[in-house]
Amino acid sequence: MEGKTLVQITAVAFVGVAITAAAIELAKPNPQTEALAHPVIEPSIDPLASELMRCQSLGEAGPRDATCLTTWAAGRKRFLAPARALDRSR
């Protein structure tokens, strides 16, 4: 065997070991990633926020739910309403 062939075989073996190690590392479960994939909905003091979370969890059924439509309208009204602090008379 020539020196060049031995170097090529060694390089191919190194790449194979690196790919295998990367595949094994990626196959391990990551608890942080799993926690992000399934967010926990915590109860809120604000009933509007709780209802918005419920409507969000409905997915495509949300726009067909009358309660969700009313809740979204209330959320938009709260979000887009002018702040009382800005309504000061000059």
PDB file with one MODEL, atoms N, CA, C and O in Angstrom:
MODEL        1
ATOM      1  N   MET A   1       0.836  -1.163   0.000  1.00  0.00           N
ATOM      2  CA  MET A   1       0.000   0.000   0.000  1.00  0.00           C
ATOM      3  C   MET A   1       0.889   1.237   0.000  1.00  0.00           C
ATOM      4  O   MET A   1       1.901   1.319   0.695  1.00  0.00           O
ATOM      5  N   GLU A   2       0.469   2.167  -0.793  1.00  0.00           N
ATOM      6  CA  GLU A   2       1.221   3.413  -0.845  1.00  0.00           C
ATOM      7  C   GLU A   2       0.782   4.334   0.287  1.00  0.00           C
ATOM      8  O   GLU A   2      -0.271   4.125   0.889  1.00  0.00           O
ATOM      9  N   GLY A   3       1.571   5.332   0.570  1.00  0.00           N
ATOM     10  CA  GLY A   3       1.275   6.283   1.631  1.00  0.00           C
ATOM     11  C   GLY A   3       0.025   7.104   1.337  1.00  0.00           C
ATOM     12  O   GLY A   3      -0.738   7.428   2.246  1.00  0.00           O
ATOM     13  N   LYS A   4      -0.184   7.441   0.052  1.00  0.00           N
ATOM     14  CA  LYS A   4      -1.329   8.241  -0.336  1.00  0.00           C
ATOM     15  C   LYS A   4      -2.626   7.471  -0.090  1.00  0.00           C
ATOM     16  O   LYS A   4      -3.603   8.049   0.387  1.00  0.00           O
ATOM     17  N   THR A   5      -2.648   6.190  -0.406  1.00  0.00           N
ATOM     18  CA  THR A   5      -3.832   5.360  -0.209  1.00  0.00           C
ATOM     19  C   THR A   5      -4.139   5.217   1.281  1.00  0.00           C
ATOM     20  O   THR A   5      -5.304   5.264   1.677  1.00  0.00           O
ATOM     21  N   LEU A   6      -3.125   5.046   2.094  1.00  0.00           N
ATOM     22  CA  LEU A   6      -3.308   4.926   3.537  1.00  0.00           C
ATOM     23  C   LEU A   6      -3.906   6.216   4.119  1.00  0.00           C
ATOM     24  O   LEU A   6      -4.768   6.155   4.996  1.00  0.00           O
ATOM     25  N   VAL A   7      -3.460   7.366   3.643  1.00  0.00           N
ATOM     26  CA  VAL A   7      -4.002   8.643   4.097  1.00  0.00           C
ATOM     27  C   VAL A   7      -5.465   8.770   3.690  1.00  0.00           C
ATOM     28  O   VAL A   7      -6.272   9.262   4.479  1.00  0.00           O
ATOM     29  N   GLN A   8      -5.828   8.346   2.497  1.00  0.00           N
ATOM     30  CA  GLN A   8      -7.211   8.418   2.023  1.00  0.00           C
ATOM     31  C   GLN A   8      -8.121   7.503   2.848  1.00  0.00           C
ATOM     32  O   GLN A   8      -9.231   7.892   3.212  1.00  0.00           O
ATOM     33  N   ILE A   9      -7.657   6.306   3.136  1.00  0.00           N
ATOM     34  CA  ILE A   9      -8.449   5.373   3.947  1.00  0.00           C
ATOM     35  C   ILE A   9      -8.650   5.939   5.348  1.00  0.00           C
ATOM     36  O   ILE A   9      -9.741   5.847   5.909  1.00  0.00           O
ATOM     37  N   THR A  10      -7.604   6.519   5.906  1.00  0.00           N
ATOM     38  CA  THR A  10      -7.697   7.114   7.234  1.00  0.00           C
ATOM     39  C   THR A  10      -8.683   8.286   7.234  1.00  0.00           C
ATOM     40  O   THR A  10      -9.465   8.440   8.172  1.00  0.00           O
ATOM     41  N   ALA A  11      -8.648   9.097   6.202  1.00  0.00           N
ATOM     42  CA  ALA A  11      -9.556  10.245   6.106  1.00  0.00           C
ATOM     43  C   ALA A  11     -11.007   9.777   6.001  1.00  0.00           C
ATOM     44  O   ALA A  11     -11.886  10.342   6.651  1.00  0.00           O
ATOM     45  N   VAL A  12     -11.262   8.757   5.194  1.00  0.00           N
ATOM     46  CA  VAL A  12     -12.619   8.223   5.038  1.00  0.00           C
ATOM     47  C   VAL A  12     -13.094   7.628   6.364  1.00  0.00           C
ATOM     48  O   VAL A  12     -14.250   7.817   6.742  1.00  0.00           O
ATOM     49  N   ALA A  13     -12.228   6.918   7.067  1.00  0.00           N
ATOM     50  CA  ALA A  13     -12.596   6.339   8.354  1.00  0.00           C
ATOM     51  C   ALA A  13     -12.902   7.441   9.368  1.00  0.00           C
ATOM     52  O   ALA A  13     -13.850   7.314  10.143  1.00  0.00           O
ATOM     53  N   PHE A  14     -12.125   8.504   9.375  1.00  0.00           N
ATOM     54  CA  PHE A  14     -12.358   9.618  10.293  1.00  0.00           C
ATOM     55  C   PHE A  14     -13.703  10.288  10.020  1.00  0.00           C
ATOM     56  O   PHE A  14     -14.448  10.596  10.951  1.00  0.00           O
ATOM     57  N   VAL A  15     -14.008  10.508   8.761  1.00  0.00           N
ATOM     58  CA  VAL A  15     -15.287  11.122   8.397  1.00  0.00           C
ATOM     59  C   VAL A  15     -16.438  10.201   8.807  1.00  0.00           C
ATOM     60  O   VAL A  15     -17.462  10.674   9.302  1.00  0.00           O
ATOM     61  N   GLY A  16     -16.276   8.900   8.607  1.00  0.00           N
ATOM     62  CA  GLY A  16     -17.316   7.949   9.001  1.00  0.00           C
ATOM     63  C   GLY A  16     -17.562   7.968  10.509  1.00  0.00           C
ATOM     64  O   GLY A  16     -18.709   7.944  10.955  1.00  0.00           O
ATOM     65  N   VAL A  17     -16.486   8.011  11.291  1.00  0.00           N
ATOM     66  CA  VAL A  17     -16.624   8.060  12.745  1.00  0.00           C
ATOM     67  C   VAL A  17     -17.278   9.386  13.164  1.00  0.00           C
ATOM     68  O   VAL A  17     -18.118   9.397  14.064  1.00  0.00           O
ATOM     69  N   ALA A  18     -16.910  10.489  12.531  1.00  0.00           N
ATOM     70  CA  ALA A  18     -17.493  11.791  12.865  1.00  0.00           C
ATOM     71  C   ALA A  18     -18.987  11.813  12.553  1.00  0.00           C
ATOM     72  O   ALA A  18     -19.770  12.331  13.350  1.00  0.00           O
ATOM     73  N   ILE A  19     -19.392  11.271  11.427  1.00  0.00           N
ATOM     74  CA  ILE A  19     -20.804  11.229  11.053  1.00  0.00           C
ATOM     75  C   ILE A  19     -21.581  10.347  12.027  1.00  0.00           C
ATOM     76  O   ILE A  19     -22.683  10.702  12.444  1.00  0.00           O
ATOM     77  N   THR A  20     -21.013   9.208  12.386  1.00  0.00           N
ATOM     78  CA  THR A  20     -21.674   8.317  13.341  1.00  0.00           C
ATOM     79  C   THR A  20     -21.828   8.982  14.701  1.00  0.00           C
ATOM     80  O   THR A  20     -22.886   8.878  15.321  1.00  0.00           O
ATOM     81  N   ALA A  21     -20.795   9.659  15.170  1.00  0.00           N
ATOM     82  CA  ALA A  21     -20.877  10.347  16.462  1.00  0.00           C
ATOM     83  C   ALA A  21     -21.927  11.452  16.428  1.00  0.00           C
ATOM     84  O   ALA A  21     -22.663  11.631  17.398  1.00  0.00           O
ATOM     85  N   ALA A  22     -22.004  12.187  15.335  1.00  0.00           N
ATOM     86  CA  ALA A  22     -23.009  13.246  15.209  1.00  0.00           C
ATOM     87  C   ALA A  22     -24.419  12.662  15.189  1.00  0.00           C
ATOM     88  O   ALA A  22     -25.325  13.219  15.810  1.00  0.00           O
ATOM     89  N   ALA A  23     -24.614  11.553  14.487  1.00  0.00           N
ATOM     90  CA  ALA A  23     -25.929  10.923  14.428  1.00  0.00           C
ATOM     91  C   ALA A  23     -26.361  10.418  15.803  1.00  0.00           C
ATOM     92  O   ALA A  23     -27.528  10.544  16.172  1.00  0.00           O
ATOM     93  N   ILE A  24     -25.435   9.854  16.552  1.00  0.00           N
ATOM     94  CA  ILE A  24     -25.755   9.369  17.900  1.00  0.00           C
ATOM     95  C   ILE A  24     -26.115  10.541  18.808  1.00  0.00           C
ATOM     96  O   ILE A  24     -27.056  10.448  19.596  1.00  0.00           O
ATOM     97  N   GLU A  25     -25.375  11.640  18.703  1.00  0.00           N
ATOM     98  CA  GLU A  25     -25.649  12.803  19.538  1.00  0.00           C
ATOM     99  C   GLU A  25     -27.004  13.427  19.195  1.00  0.00           C
ATOM    100  O   GLU A  25     -27.722  13.865  20.094  1.00  0.00           O
ATOM    101  N   LEU A  26     -27.359  13.471  17.921  1.00  0.00           N
ATOM    102  CA  LEU A  26     -28.642  14.035  17.526  1.00  0.00           C
ATOM    103  C   LEU A  26     -29.808  13.127  17.895  1.00  0.00           C
ATOM    104  O   LEU A  26     -30.933  13.603  18.047  1.00  0.00           O
ATOM    105  N   ALA A  27     -29.562  11.847  18.039  1.00  0.00           N
ATOM    106  CA  ALA A  27     -30.633  10.905  18.370  1.00  0.00           C
ATOM    107  C   ALA A  27     -30.997  10.947  19.852  1.00  0.00           C
ATOM    108  O   ALA A  27     -32.060  10.459  20.233  1.00  0.00           O
ATOM    109  N   LYS A  28     -30.145  11.513  20.685  1.00  0.00           N
ATOM    110  CA  LYS A  28     -30.425  11.588  22.116  1.00  0.00           C
ATOM    111  C   LYS A  28     -31.580  12.549  22.370  1.00  0.00           C
ATOM    112  O   LYS A  28     -31.631  13.616  21.758  1.00  0.00           O
ATOM    113  N   PRO A  29     -32.513  12.193  23.264  1.00  0.00           N
ATOM    114  CA  PRO A  29     -33.600  13.126  23.578  1.00  0.00           C
ATOM    115  C   PRO A  29     -33.074  14.310  24.385  1.00  0.00           C
ATOM    116  O   PRO A  29     -32.223  14.153  25.261  1.00  0.00           O
ATOM    117  N   ASN A  30     -33.586  15.482  24.080  1.00  0.00           N
ATOM    118  CA  ASN A  30     -33.178  16.695  24.757  1.00  0.00           C
ATOM    119  C   ASN A  30     -34.364  17.201  25.565  1.00  0.00           C
ATOM    120  O   ASN A  30     -35.356  17.621  24.969  1.00  0.00           O
ATOM    121  N   PRO A  31     -34.309  17.182  26.895  1.00  0.00           N
ATOM    122  CA  PRO A  31     -35.460  17.604  27.698  1.00  0.00           C
ATOM    123  C   PRO A  31     -35.848  19.062  27.484  1.00  0.00           C
ATOM    124  O   PRO A  31     -37.025  19.404  27.601  1.00  0.00           O
ATOM    125  N   GLN A  32     -34.890  19.924  27.176  1.00  0.00           N
ATOM    126  CA  GLN A  32     -35.222  21.327  26.938  1.00  0.00           C
ATOM    127  C   GLN A  32     -36.039  21.474  25.666  1.00  0.00           C
ATOM    128  O   GLN A  32     -36.993  22.252  25.635  1.00  0.00           O
ATOM    129  N   THR A  33     -35.683  20.743  24.618  1.00  0.00           N
ATOM    130  CA  THR A  33     -36.421  20.803  23.364  1.00  0.00           C
ATOM    131  C   THR A  33     -37.812  20.229  23.536  1.00  0.00           C
ATOM    132  O   THR A  33     -38.773  20.769  22.988  1.00  0.00           O
ATOM    133  N   GLU A  34     -37.940  19.143  24.287  1.00  0.00           N
ATOM    134  CA  GLU A  34     -39.249  18.544  24.509  1.00  0.00           C
ATOM    135  C   GLU A  34     -40.145  19.484  25.302  1.00  0.00           C
ATOM    136  O   GLU A  34     -41.354  19.521  25.072  1.00  0.00           O
ATOM    137  N   ALA A  35     -39.576  20.238  26.223  1.00  0.00           N
ATOM    138  CA  ALA A  35     -40.369  21.178  27.006  1.00  0.00           C
ATOM    139  C   ALA A  35     -40.885  22.306  26.123  1.00  0.00           C
ATOM    140  O   ALA A  35     -42.002  22.781  26.326  1.00  0.00           O
ATOM    141  N   LEU A  36     -40.099  22.742  25.151  1.00  0.00           N
ATOM    142  CA  LEU A  36     -40.541  23.791  24.245  1.00  0.00           C
ATOM    143  C   LEU A  36     -41.571  23.291  23.252  1.00  0.00           C
ATOM    144  O   LEU A  36     -42.421  24.063  22.809  1.00  0.00           O
ATOM    145  N   ALA A  37     -41.515  22.026  22.894  1.00  0.00           N
ATOM    146  CA  ALA A  37     -42.448  21.475  21.924  1.00  0.00           C
ATOM    147  C   ALA A  37     -43.852  21.364  22.490  1.00  0.00           C
ATOM    148  O   ALA A  37     -44.821  21.427  21.733  1.00  0.00           O
ATOM    149  N   HIS A  38     -43.993  21.199  23.807  1.00  0.00           N
ATOM    150  CA  HIS A  38     -45.288  21.061  24.451  1.00  0.00           C
ATOM    151  C   HIS A  38     -45.405  22.105  25.559  1.00  0.00           C
ATOM    152  O   HIS A  38     -45.190  21.801  26.732  1.00  0.00           O
ATOM    153  N   PRO A  39     -45.749  23.353  25.175  1.00  0.00           N
ATOM    154  CA  PRO A  39     -45.826  24.385  26.200  1.00  0.00           C
ATOM    155  C   PRO A  39     -46.944  24.092  27.197  1.00  0.00           C
ATOM    156  O   PRO A  39     -48.013  23.603  26.834  1.00  0.00           O
ATOM    157  N   VAL A  40     -46.677  24.395  28.427  1.00  0.00           N
ATOM    158  CA  VAL A  40     -47.660  24.204  29.486  1.00  0.00           C
ATOM    159  C   VAL A  40     -48.456  25.499  29.612  1.00  0.00           C
ATOM    160  O   VAL A  40     -47.896  26.580  29.790  1.00  0.00           O
ATOM    161  N   ILE A  41     -49.762  25.361  29.517  1.00  0.00           N
ATOM    162  CA  ILE A  41     -50.615  26.525  29.652  1.00  0.00           C
ATOM    163  C   ILE A  41     -50.925  26.701  31.129  1.00  0.00           C
ATOM    164  O   ILE A  41     -51.633  25.894  31.731  1.00  0.00           O
ATOM    165  N   GLU A  42     -50.387  27.761  31.698  1.00  0.00           N
ATOM    166  CA  GLU A  42     -50.592  28.025  33.113  1.00  0.00           C
ATOM    167  C   GLU A  42     -51.841  28.881  33.277  1.00  0.00           C
ATOM    168  O   GLU A  42     -52.099  29.770  32.466  1.00  0.00           O
ATOM    169  N   PRO A  43     -52.602  28.618  34.310  1.00  0.00           N
ATOM    170  CA  PRO A  43     -53.794  29.438  34.520  1.00  0.00           C
ATOM    171  C   PRO A  43     -53.409  30.894  34.766  1.00  0.00           C
ATOM    172  O   PRO A  43     -52.414  31.190  35.428  1.00  0.00           O
ATOM    173  N   SER A  44     -54.194  31.760  34.236  1.00  0.00           N
ATOM    174  CA  SER A  44     -53.912  33.177  34.341  1.00  0.00           C
ATOM    175  C   SER A  44     -54.959  33.848  35.219  1.00  0.00           C
ATOM    176  O   SER A  44     -56.090  33.376  35.331  1.00  0.00           O
ATOM    177  N   ILE A  45     -54.574  34.934  35.828  1.00  0.00           N
ATOM    178  CA  ILE A  45     -55.513  35.705  36.635  1.00  0.00           C
ATOM    179  C   ILE A  45     -56.487  36.436  35.714  1.00  0.00           C
ATOM    180  O   ILE A  45     -57.648  36.641  36.066  1.00  0.00           O
ATOM    181  N   ASP A  46     -56.010  36.824  34.540  1.00  0.00           N
ATOM    182  CA  ASP A  46     -56.820  37.553  33.573  1.00  0.00           C
ATOM    183  C   ASP A  46     -57.718  36.569  32.811  1.00  0.00           C
ATOM    184  O   ASP A  46     -57.203  35.716  32.089  1.00  0.00           O
ATOM    185  N   PRO A  47     -59.047  36.666  32.954  1.00  0.00           N
ATOM    186  CA  PRO A  47     -59.930  35.721  32.260  1.00  0.00           C
ATOM    187  C   PRO A  47     -59.857  35.867  30.745  1.00  0.00           C
ATOM    188  O   PRO A  47     -60.029  34.882  30.028  1.00  0.00           O
ATOM    189  N   LEU A  48     -59.603  37.082  30.239  1.00  0.00           N
ATOM    190  CA  LEU A  48     -59.491  37.263  28.790  1.00  0.00           C
ATOM    191  C   LEU A  48     -58.268  36.511  28.263  1.00  0.00           C
ATOM    192  O   LEU A  48     -58.335  35.861  27.220  1.00  0.00           O
ATOM    193  N   ALA A  49     -57.166  36.602  28.979  1.00  0.00           N
ATOM    194  CA  ALA A  49     -55.955  35.896  28.551  1.00  0.00           C
ATOM    195  C   ALA A  49     -56.173  34.387  28.584  1.00  0.00           C
ATOM    196  O   ALA A  49     -55.706  33.676  27.694  1.00  0.00           O
ATOM    197  N   SER A  50     -56.876  33.892  29.599  1.00  0.00           N
ATOM    198  CA  SER A  50     -57.151  32.456  29.680  1.00  0.00           C
ATOM    199  C   SER A  50     -58.012  32.009  28.509  1.00  0.00           C
ATOM    200  O   SER A  50     -57.772  30.954  27.923  1.00  0.00           O
ATOM    201  N   GLU A  51     -59.006  32.805  28.173  1.00  0.00           N
ATOM    202  CA  GLU A  51     -59.892  32.447  27.063  1.00  0.00           C
ATOM    203  C   GLU A  51     -59.156  32.531  25.732  1.00  0.00           C
ATOM    204  O   GLU A  51     -59.393  31.713  24.843  1.00  0.00           O
ATOM    205  N   LEU A  52     -58.263  33.513  25.585  1.00  0.00           N
ATOM    206  CA  LEU A  52     -57.462  33.606  24.366  1.00  0.00           C
ATOM    207  C   LEU A  52     -56.566  32.377  24.204  1.00  0.00           C
ATOM    208  O   LEU A  52     -56.390  31.877  23.093  1.00  0.00           O
ATOM    209  N   MET A  53     -56.001  31.894  25.307  1.00  0.00           N
ATOM    210  CA  MET A  53     -55.176  30.681  25.256  1.00  0.00           C
ATOM    211  C   MET A  53     -56.018  29.476  24.843  1.00  0.00           C
ATOM    212  O   MET A  53     -55.573  28.635  24.061  1.00  0.00           O
ATOM    213  N   ARG A  54     -57.243  29.398  25.376  1.00  0.00           N
ATOM    214  CA  ARG A  54     -58.123  28.288  25.012  1.00  0.00           C
ATOM    215  C   ARG A  54     -58.451  28.334  23.525  1.00  0.00           C
ATOM    216  O   ARG A  54     -58.436  27.305  22.849  1.00  0.00           O
ATOM    217  N   CYS A  55     -58.746  29.520  23.021  1.00  0.00           N
ATOM    218  CA  CYS A  55     -59.074  29.665  21.604  1.00  0.00           C
ATOM    219  C   CYS A  55     -57.866  29.345  20.722  1.00  0.00           C
ATOM    220  O   CYS A  55     -58.008  28.774  19.641  1.00  0.00           O
ATOM    221  N   GLN A  56     -56.701  29.716  21.190  1.00  0.00           N
ATOM    222  CA  GLN A  56     -55.487  29.411  20.433  1.00  0.00           C
ATOM    223  C   GLN A  56     -55.280  27.907  20.352  1.00  0.00           C
ATOM    224  O   GLN A  56     -54.826  27.394  19.329  1.00  0.00           O
ATOM    225  N   SER A  57     -55.608  27.202  21.421  1.00  0.00           N
ATOM    226  CA  SER A  57     -55.403  25.754  21.429  1.00  0.00           C
ATOM    227  C   SER A  57     -56.404  25.024  20.533  1.00  0.00           C
ATOM    228  O   SER A  57     -56.191  23.858  20.200  1.00  0.00           O
ATOM    229  N   LEU A  58     -57.483  25.685  20.142  1.00  0.00           N
ATOM    230  CA  LEU A  58     -58.467  25.051  19.264  1.00  0.00           C
ATOM    231  C   LEU A  58     -57.954  24.898  17.830  1.00  0.00           C
ATOM    232  O   LEU A  58     -58.421  24.037  17.084  1.00  0.00           O
ATOM    233  N   GLY A  59     -57.008  25.726  17.461  1.00  0.00           N
ATOM    234  CA  GLY A  59     -56.441  25.636  16.110  1.00  0.00           C
ATOM    235  C   GLY A  59     -57.435  26.132  15.070  1.00  0.00           C
ATOM    236  O   GLY A  59     -57.966  27.236  15.188  1.00  0.00           O
ATOM    237  N   GLU A  60     -57.686  25.312  14.047  1.00  0.00           N
ATOM    238  CA  GLU A  60     -58.565  25.713  12.955  1.00  0.00           C
ATOM    239  C   GLU A  60     -60.022  25.811  13.378  1.00  0.00           C
ATOM    240  O   GLU A  60     -60.817  26.451  12.690  1.00  0.00           O
ATOM    241  N   ALA A  61     -60.385  25.198  14.482  1.00  0.00           N
ATOM    242  CA  ALA A  61     -61.772  25.275  14.960  1.00  0.00           C
ATOM    243  C   ALA A  61     -62.066  26.604  15.627  1.00  0.00           C
ATOM    244  O   ALA A  61     -63.234  26.938  15.827  1.00  0.00           O
ATOM    245  N   GLY A  62     -61.058  27.364  15.974  1.00  0.00           N
ATOM    246  CA  GLY A  62     -61.243  28.642  16.649  1.00  0.00           C
ATOM    247  C   GLY A  62     -62.113  29.634  15.899  1.00  0.00           C
ATOM    248  O   GLY A  62     -63.023  30.207  16.498  1.00  0.00           O
ATOM    249  N   PRO A  63     -61.872  29.861  14.608  1.00  0.00           N
ATOM    250  CA  PRO A  63     -62.700  30.824  13.879  1.00  0.00           C
ATOM    251  C   PRO A  63     -64.171  30.412  13.755  1.00  0.00           C
ATOM    252  O   PRO A  63     -65.014  31.244  13.422  1.00  0.00           O
ATOM    253  N   ARG A  64     -64.482  29.167  14.014  1.00  0.00           N
ATOM    254  CA  ARG A  64     -65.874  28.717  13.951  1.00  0.00           C
ATOM    255  C   ARG A  64     -66.551  28.742  15.316  1.00  0.00           C
ATOM    256  O   ARG A  64     -67.735  28.426  15.429  1.00  0.00           O
ATOM    257  N   ASP A  65     -65.810  29.112  16.345  1.00  0.00           N
ATOM    258  CA  ASP A  65     -66.344  29.160  17.701  1.00  0.00           C
ATOM    259  C   ASP A  65     -66.788  30.596  18.001  1.00  0.00           C
ATOM    260  O   ASP A  65     -65.981  31.524  17.948  1.00  0.00           O
ATOM    261  N   ALA A  66     -68.071  30.769  18.316  1.00  0.00           N
ATOM    262  CA  ALA A  66     -68.610  32.110  18.564  1.00  0.00           C
ATOM    263  C   ALA A  66     -67.950  32.767  19.771  1.00  0.00           C
ATOM    264  O   ALA A  66     -67.703  33.973  19.761  1.00  0.00           O
ATOM    265  N   THR A  67     -67.666  31.990  20.803  1.00  0.00           N
ATOM    266  CA  THR A  67     -67.016  32.541  21.991  1.00  0.00           C
ATOM    267  C   THR A  67     -65.626  33.071  21.651  1.00  0.00           C
ATOM    268  O   THR A  67     -65.214  34.118  22.152  1.00  0.00           O
ATOM    269  N   CYS A  68     -64.913  32.348  20.805  1.00  0.00           N
ATOM    270  CA  CYS A  68     -63.572  32.788  20.414  1.00  0.00           C
ATOM    271  C   CYS A  68     -63.634  34.072  19.594  1.00  0.00           C
ATOM    272  O   CYS A  68     -62.791  34.955  19.757  1.00  0.00           O
ATOM    273  N   LEU A  69     -64.620  34.182  18.718  1.00  0.00           N
ATOM    274  CA  LEU A  69     -64.745  35.406  17.923  1.00  0.00           C
ATOM    275  C   LEU A  69     -64.981  36.612  18.829  1.00  0.00           C
ATOM    276  O   LEU A  69     -64.397  37.675  18.618  1.00  0.00           O
ATOM    277  N   THR A  70     -65.829  36.446  19.829  1.00  0.00           N
ATOM    278  CA  THR A  70     -66.088  37.526  20.782  1.00  0.00           C
ATOM    279  C   THR A  70     -64.839  37.847  21.598  1.00  0.00           C
ATOM    280  O   THR A  70     -64.530  39.012  21.848  1.00  0.00           O
ATOM    281  N   THR A  71     -64.130  36.804  22.008  1.00  0.00           N
ATOM    282  CA  THR A  71     -62.917  36.992  22.806  1.00  0.00           C
ATOM    283  C   THR A  71     -61.847  37.712  22.005  1.00  0.00           C
ATOM    284  O   THR A  71     -61.182  38.608  22.527  1.00  0.00           O
ATOM    285  N   TRP A  72     -61.670  37.332  20.739  1.00  0.00           N
ATOM    286  CA  TRP A  72     -60.671  37.997  19.904  1.00  0.00           C
ATOM    287  C   TRP A  72     -61.030  39.464  19.690  1.00  0.00           C
ATOM    288  O   TRP A  72     -60.147  40.321  19.663  1.00  0.00           O
ATOM    289  N   ALA A  73     -62.319  39.756  19.538  1.00  0.00           N
ATOM    290  CA  ALA A  73     -62.737  41.150  19.378  1.00  0.00           C
ATOM    291  C   ALA A  73     -62.410  41.945  20.647  1.00  0.00           C
ATOM    292  O   ALA A  73     -61.940  43.080  20.564  1.00  0.00           O
ATOM    293  N   ALA A  74     -62.656  41.354  21.816  1.00  0.00           N
ATOM    294  CA  ALA A  74     -62.334  42.033  23.075  1.00  0.00           C
ATOM    295  C   ALA A  74     -60.826  42.233  23.213  1.00  0.00           C
ATOM    296  O   ALA A  74     -60.379  43.273  23.696  1.00  0.00           O
ATOM    297  N   GLY A  75     -60.052  41.253  22.795  1.00  0.00           N
ATOM    298  CA  GLY A  75     -58.593  41.376  22.851  1.00  0.00           C
ATOM    299  C   GLY A  75     -58.084  42.473  21.941  1.00  0.00           C
ATOM    300  O   GLY A  75     -57.197  43.237  22.321  1.00  0.00           O
ATOM    301  N   ARG A  76     -58.645  42.559  20.724  1.00  0.00           N
ATOM    302  CA  ARG A  76     -58.246  43.632  19.803  1.00  0.00           C
ATOM    303  C   ARG A  76     -58.628  44.992  20.376  1.00  0.00           C
ATOM    304  O   ARG A  76     -57.862  45.952  20.286  1.00  0.00           O
ATOM    305  N   LYS A  77     -59.830  45.066  20.972  1.00  0.00           N
ATOM    306  CA  LYS A  77     -60.283  46.331  21.540  1.00  0.00           C
ATOM    307  C   LYS A  77     -59.356  46.770  22.677  1.00  0.00           C
ATOM    308  O   LYS A  77     -59.005  47.945  22.783  1.00  0.00           O
ATOM    309  N   ARG A  78     -58.967  45.820  23.520  1.00  0.00           N
ATOM    310  CA  ARG A  78     -58.066  46.146  24.636  1.00  0.00           C
ATOM    311  C   ARG A  78     -56.693  46.572  24.124  1.00  0.00           C
ATOM    312  O   ARG A  78     -56.104  47.527  24.630  1.00  0.00           O
ATOM    313  N   PHE A  79     -56.188  45.856  23.115  1.00  0.00           N
ATOM    314  CA  PHE A  79     -54.843  46.117  22.610  1.00  0.00           C
ATOM    315  C   PHE A  79     -54.782  47.433  21.838  1.00  0.00           C
ATOM    316  O   PHE A  79     -53.819  48.189  21.967  1.00  0.00           O
ATOM    317  N   LEU A  80     -55.805  47.701  21.042  1.00  0.00           N
ATOM    318  CA  LEU A  80     -55.775  48.870  20.168  1.00  0.00           C
ATOM    319  C   LEU A  80     -56.394  50.117  20.788  1.00  0.00           C
ATOM    320  O   LEU A  80     -56.328  51.192  20.192  1.00  0.00           O
ATOM    321  N   ALA A  81     -56.987  49.999  21.961  1.00  0.00           N
ATOM    322  CA  ALA A  81     -57.598  51.163  22.606  1.00  0.00           C
ATOM    323  C   ALA A  81     -56.522  52.163  22.990  1.00  0.00           C
ATOM    324  O   ALA A  81     -55.439  51.781  23.432  1.00  0.00           O
ATOM    325  N   PRO A  82     -56.823  53.445  22.821  1.00  0.00           N
ATOM    326  CA  PRO A  82     -55.827  54.450  23.220  1.00  0.00           C
ATOM    327  C   PRO A  82     -55.641  54.424  24.734  1.00  0.00           C
ATOM    328  O   PRO A  82     -56.590  54.214  25.489  1.00  0.00           O
ATOM    329  N   ALA A  83     -54.438  54.634  25.146  1.00  0.00           N
ATOM    330  CA  ALA A  83     -54.124  54.619  26.580  1.00  0.00           C
ATOM    331  C   ALA A  83     -54.752  55.831  27.248  1.00  0.00           C
ATOM    332  O   ALA A  83     -54.782  56.916  26.668  1.00  0.00           O
ATOM    333  N   ARG A  84     -55.251  55.653  28.455  1.00  0.00           N
ATOM    334  CA  ARG A  84     -55.885  56.752  29.179  1.00  0.00           C
ATOM    335  C   ARG A  84     -54.865  57.836  29.522  1.00  0.00           C
ATOM    336  O   ARG A  84     -55.216  59.010  29.633  1.00  0.00           O
ATOM    337  N   ALA A  85     -53.614  57.446  29.688  1.00  0.00           N
ATOM    338  CA  ALA A  85     -52.578  58.411  30.032  1.00  0.00           C
ATOM    339  C   ALA A  85     -52.352  59.390  28.872  1.00  0.00           C
ATOM    340  O   ALA A  85     -51.934  60.527  29.094  1.00  0.00           O
ATOM    341  N   LEU A  86     -52.623  58.956  27.654  1.00  0.00           N
ATOM    342  CA  LEU A  86     -52.408  59.820  26.503  1.00  0.00           C
ATOM    343  C   LEU A  86     -53.597  60.737  26.258  1.00  0.00           C
ATOM    344  O   LEU A  86     -53.507  61.660  25.448  1.00  0.00           O
ATOM    345  N   ASP A  87     -54.721  60.495  26.953  1.00  0.00           N
ATOM    346  CA  ASP A  87     -55.918  61.294  26.735  1.00  0.00           C
ATOM    347  C   ASP A  87     -55.973  62.544  27.622  1.00  0.00           C
ATOM    348  O   ASP A  87     -57.041  63.138  27.774  1.00  0.00           O
ATOM    349  N   ARG A  88     -54.880  62.938  28.190  1.00  0.00           N
ATOM    350  CA  ARG A  88     -54.841  64.112  29.066  1.00  0.00           C
ATOM    351  C   ARG A  88     -55.193  65.362  28.263  1.00  0.00           C
ATOM    352  O   ARG A  88     -54.717  65.563  27.145  1.00  0.00           O
ATOM    353  N   SER A  89     -56.010  66.163  28.844  1.00  0.00           N
ATOM    354  CA  SER A  89     -56.340  67.434  28.166  1.00  0.00           C
ATOM    355  C   SER A  89     -55.214  68.425  28.408  1.00  0.00           C
ATOM    356  O   SER A  89     -54.589  68.426  29.469  1.00  0.00           O
ATOM    357  N   ARG A  90     -54.968  69.251  27.434  1.00  0.00           N
ATOM    358  CA  ARG A  90     -53.846  70.197  27.512  1.00  0.00           C
ATOM    359  C   ARG A  90     -54.284  71.517  28.027  1.00  0.00           C
ATOM    360  O   ARG A  90     -53.469  72.430  28.157  1.00  0.00           O
TER     361      ARG A  90
ENDMDL
END
